[in-house]
């Protein structure tokens, strides 16, 4: 349910959009940044200590995973990530999430909004 909620929220946020949710509450949001990493960092900061066990949604695919958005989210305590997929490096995101035991859901739908 939290993944669905975060996915619905990210649809309405300006790109590069990231939402972090838990308990059907939006804990953090990062948007309008020149890169996805900064949006993830802002969302993590806003989620604060409640981030442990939360979920993250991204409006577009992650171009990189290691030492980038996906790994930062995993290290912060996110338990699941939903994104459209479609990057030539999707396998890196899968491997990174597997390393941290984080669920990665690919929707095939982009919400990227300028």
Backbone as JSON, one array per atom type, in Angstrom:
{
  "sequence": "XXXXXXXXXXXXXXXXXXXXXXXXXXXXXXXXXXXXXXXXXXXXXXXXXXXXXXXXXXXXXXXXXXXXXXXXXXXXXXXXXXXXXXXXXXXXXXXXXXXXXXXXXXXXXXXXXX",
  "N": [[0.81, -1.21, 0.0], [1.96, 1.25, 0.74], [3.82, 1.62, -1.32], [2.11, 2.04, -3.52], [0.88, 4.41, -2.69], [3.11, 6.2, -2.53], [3.82, 6.16, -5.22], [1.57, 7.32, -6.42], [1.78, 9.87, -5.32], [4.25, 10.83, -6.36], [3.65, 11.23, -8.98], [2.52, 13.73, -9.15], [4.44, 15.58, -8.63], [6.98, 17.93, -9.44], [9.54, 17.19, -11.77], [13.03, 16.53, -11.27], [11.52, 14.08, -9.67], [11.15, 12.73, -6.43], [9.67, 10.75, -3.97], [9.17, 9.87, -0.58], [7.61, 7.61, 1.49], [5.57, 6.35, 4.22], [3.35, 4.39, 6.08], [1.13, 5.4, 4.75], [1.71, 8.09, 4.6], [3.3, 11.01, 3.43], [6.63, 11.36, 3.8], [8.95, 12.58, 2.89], [10.1, 14.66, 0.21], [11.63, 15.33, -2.85], [12.34, 17.56, -5.42], [12.44, 19.21, -8.7], [15.16, 19.51, -9.06], [18.47, 19.7, -10.58], [19.5, 17.18, -10.89], [18.83, 13.72, -10.15], [20.03, 12.64, -7.88], [20.34, 14.76, -6.04], [17.66, 15.32, -5.53], [16.93, 12.93, -4.25], [18.56, 13.11, -1.97], [17.46, 15.38, -0.7], [14.84, 14.47, -0.19], [15.41, 12.33, 1.55], [16.56, 13.75, 3.67], [14.33, 15.29, 4.49], [12.59, 13.26, 5.3], [13.81, 12.35, 7.54], [14.36, 10.79, 10.72], [12.33, 8.96, 10.51], [12.62, 7.49, 8.25], [13.49, 4.83, 8.19], [12.46, 1.73, 7.04], [10.71, 2.77, 5.21], [9.27, 3.63, 1.95], [10.3, 4.41, -1.41], [9.62, 6.45, -4.23], [10.22, 7.13, -7.66], [9.94, 9.41, -10.35], [11.06, 8.88, -12.78], [13.43, 6.72, -14.51], [16.42, 5.42, -12.87], [19.49, 6.56, -13.76], [21.93, 5.75, -12.81], [23.17, 3.57, -10.22], [24.99, 2.52, -8.17], [26.8, 4.15, -5.6], [25.15, 6.32, -5.92], [21.81, 7.55, -6.46], [20.11, 5.22, -5.93], [21.66, 3.56, -4.23], [22.13, 5.36, -2.12], [19.53, 5.68, -1.11], [18.99, 3.05, -0.29], [20.96, 2.72, 1.71], [20.05, 4.59, 3.51], [17.84, 3.45, 4.66], [15.51, 2.8, 3.33], [12.99, 0.47, 2.38], [11.81, -0.4, 0.06], [11.61, 0.35, -3.44], [10.05, 2.09, -6.06], [9.93, 2.55, -9.52], [9.98, 3.7, -12.99], [11.74, 2.24, -14.61], [13.75, 1.28, -17.48], [16.26, 2.22, -18.01], [19.53, 1.77, -19.43], [21.09, 0.78, -17.54], [19.55, -0.6, -15.69], [19.98, -3.12, -14.59], [22.06, -2.66, -12.79], [20.74, -1.22, -10.78], [19.02, -3.2, -9.87], [20.88, -5.11, -8.89], [22.1, -3.57, -6.87], [19.93, -3.07, -5.12], [19.34, -5.71, -4.44], [21.68, -6.34, -2.99], [21.27, -4.85, -0.66], [18.95, -5.93, 0.26], [16.54, -4.75, -0.59], [13.39, -4.15, -1.99], [12.71, -3.81, -5.43], [10.59, -2.35, -7.6], [9.41, -2.24, -10.85], [7.59, -0.21, -13.01], [7.17, 0.53, -15.68], [5.97, 2.82, -16.49], [6.33, 6.25, -16.98], [6.42, 9.25, -15.09], [7.56, 11.67, -15.51], [7.74, 15.12, -15.29], [7.81, 18.42, -16.37]],
  "CA": [[0.0, 0.0, 0.0], [2.83, 2.42, 0.77], [4.38, 1.82, -2.66], [1.05, 2.65, -4.34], [0.72, 5.78, -2.22], [4.28, 6.97, -2.96], [3.75, 6.26, -6.69], [0.54, 8.33, -6.73], [2.31, 11.18, -4.94], [5.34, 11.27, -7.24], [3.03, 11.62, -10.25], [2.1, 15.14, -9.09], [5.58, 16.39, -8.2], [7.83, 18.36, -10.56], [10.74, 16.36, -11.96], [13.3, 15.13, -10.97], [10.69, 13.88, -8.49], [11.35, 11.61, -5.52], [8.85, 10.8, -2.77], [9.4, 8.83, 0.42], [6.37, 7.47, 2.25], [5.42, 5.25, 5.17], [2.08, 4.51, 6.78], [0.28, 6.26, 3.91], [2.07, 9.49, 4.84], [4.46, 11.49, 2.69], [7.65, 11.77, 4.76], [9.94, 13.44, 2.26], [9.92, 14.88, -1.22], [12.66, 16.12, -3.5], [11.88, 17.84, -6.79], [12.93, 20.4, -9.37], [16.62, 19.6, -8.98], [19.11, 19.39, -11.85], [19.79, 15.75, -10.97], [18.04, 12.85, -9.28], [20.75, 12.45, -6.62], [20.0, 15.86, -5.12], [16.27, 15.11, -5.13], [16.94, 11.84, -3.26], [19.15, 13.64, -0.74], [16.47, 16.27, -0.08], [13.75, 13.63, 0.32], [15.94, 11.62, 2.72], [16.69, 14.73, 4.75], [12.99, 15.65, 4.97], [12.01, 12.09, 5.97], [14.43, 12.3, 8.87], [14.52, 9.5, 11.41], [11.22, 8.07, 10.16], [12.9, 6.85, 6.96], [13.7, 3.39, 8.34], [11.29, 0.93, 6.68], [9.84, 3.52, 4.3], [9.38, 3.31, 0.52], [10.67, 5.55, -2.25], [9.14, 6.43, -5.62], [10.9, 8.05, -8.57], [9.12, 9.65, -11.53], [11.77, 8.4, -13.97], [14.41, 5.69, -14.17], [17.69, 5.82, -12.27], [20.56, 6.32, -14.73], [23.03, 5.09, -12.1], [22.73, 2.99, -8.95], [26.07, 2.45, -7.18], [27.28, 5.46, -5.17], [24.22, 7.26, -6.53], [20.48, 7.62, -5.85], [19.59, 3.94, -5.42], [22.44, 3.13, -3.06], [21.88, 6.32, -1.03], [18.22, 5.34, -0.54], [19.14, 1.78, 0.42], [21.75, 2.95, 2.91], [19.28, 5.43, 4.43], [16.84, 2.64, 5.36], [14.33, 2.54, 2.51], [12.82, -0.98, 2.22], [11.31, -0.69, -1.29], [11.7, 1.45, -4.41], [9.26, 1.93, -7.28], [10.37, 3.46, -10.57], [9.52, 3.21, -14.28], [12.69, 1.39, -15.32], [14.03, 1.72, -18.84], [17.66, 2.62, -18.16], [20.41, 0.7, -19.88], [21.75, 0.29, -16.33], [18.57, -1.14, -14.74], [20.56, -4.27, -13.9], [22.82, -2.14, -11.65], [19.77, -0.9, -9.72], [18.57, -4.49, -9.33], [21.98, -5.66, -8.09], [22.27, -2.73, -5.68], [18.81, -3.36, -4.22], [19.54, -7.07, -3.93], [22.73, -6.29, -1.98], [20.72, -4.27, 0.57], [17.65, -6.57, 0.53], [15.49, -3.76, -0.86], [12.52, -4.52, -3.11], [12.71, -2.85, -6.54], [9.43, -2.56, -8.46], [9.46, -1.49, -12.11], [6.23, -0.02, -13.49], [7.08, 0.75, -17.12], [5.25, 4.08, -16.72], [7.07, 7.43, -16.55], [5.63, 10.41, -14.67], [8.45, 12.82, -15.65], [6.94, 16.32, -15.53], [8.61, 19.66, -16.28]],
  "C": [[0.86, 1.27, 0.0], [3.47, 2.7, -0.59], [3.36, 2.48, -3.58], [0.88, 4.12, -3.98], [1.87, 6.67, -2.71], [4.26, 7.19, -4.47], [2.71, 7.29, -7.11], [1.05, 9.73, -6.41], [3.33, 11.69, -5.95], [4.81, 11.74, -8.6], [2.74, 13.13, -10.3], [3.23, 16.09, -8.7], [6.44, 16.73, -9.42], [9.13, 17.56, -10.59], [12.01, 17.16, -11.64], [12.63, 14.77, -9.64], [11.03, 12.6, -7.75], [10.39, 11.81, -4.35], [9.24, 9.64, -1.87], [8.17, 8.8, 1.32], [6.43, 6.28, 3.2], [4.1, 5.46, 5.9], [1.1, 5.42, 6.07], [0.47, 7.75, 4.22], [3.29, 9.82, 4.0], [5.47, 12.02, 3.71], [8.65, 12.75, 4.17], [9.7, 13.53, 0.77], [11.09, 15.72, -1.72], [12.22, 16.34, -4.94], [12.56, 19.07, -7.36], [14.44, 20.57, -9.37], [17.24, 19.26, -10.34], [19.5, 17.92, -12.0], [19.01, 14.98, -9.91], [18.7, 12.64, -7.93], [20.36, 13.52, -5.61], [18.56, 15.73, -4.64], [16.16, 14.01, -4.07], [17.49, 12.36, -1.93], [18.17, 14.53, 0.01], [15.34, 15.45, 0.54], [14.19, 12.86, 1.56], [16.04, 12.56, 3.92], [15.32, 15.07, 5.35], [12.33, 14.49, 5.73], [12.59, 11.92, 7.37], [14.54, 10.9, 9.43], [13.41, 8.5, 11.09], [11.49, 7.26, 8.89], [13.05, 5.33, 7.06], [12.4, 2.63, 8.04], [10.31, 1.63, 5.74], [10.01, 3.02, 2.86], [9.68, 4.58, -0.25], [10.11, 5.36, -3.64], [9.9, 7.48, -6.41], [10.06, 8.19, -9.83], [9.76, 9.15, -12.82], [12.83, 7.38, -13.53], [15.66, 6.29, -13.51], [18.8, 5.53, -13.27], [21.77, 5.61, -14.13], [22.51, 4.57, -10.77], [23.81, 3.08, -7.88], [26.63, 3.84, -6.89], [26.42, 6.57, -5.74], [22.87, 7.12, -5.82], [20.01, 6.32, -5.21], [20.35, 3.52, -4.17], [22.23, 4.07, -1.88], [20.55, 5.99, -0.33], [18.32, 4.05, 0.27], [19.88, 1.97, 1.73], [20.99, 3.77, 3.96], [18.2, 4.64, 5.18], [15.55, 2.39, 4.61], [14.21, 1.02, 2.29], [12.33, -1.38, 0.83], [11.38, 0.57, -2.14], [10.82, 1.11, -5.6], [9.72, 2.99, -8.28], [9.94, 2.89, -11.92], [10.44, 2.19, -14.93], [12.95, 1.98, -16.69], [15.45, 2.22, -19.05], [18.48, 1.45, -18.69], [21.17, 0.1, -18.7], [20.75, -0.21, -15.28], [19.14, -2.32, -13.96], [21.42, -3.83, -12.7], [21.89, -1.81, -10.48], [19.27, -2.18, -9.06], [19.64, -5.09, -8.42], [22.18, -4.88, -6.79], [21.17, -3.02, -4.67], [18.93, -4.76, -3.63], [20.6, -7.09, -2.82], [22.19, -5.82, -0.64], [19.36, -4.88, 0.97], [16.48, -5.59, 0.43], [14.7, -4.22, -2.08], [12.59, -3.42, -4.16], [11.57, -3.22, -7.48], [9.54, -1.66, -9.68], [8.07, -1.43, -12.7], [6.11, 0.05, -15.02], [6.37, 2.03, -17.49], [6.07, 5.24, -16.15], [6.11, 8.54, -16.16], [6.4, 11.72, -14.88], [7.68, 14.06, -16.09], [7.8, 17.56, -15.35], [7.74, 20.82, -15.88]]
}
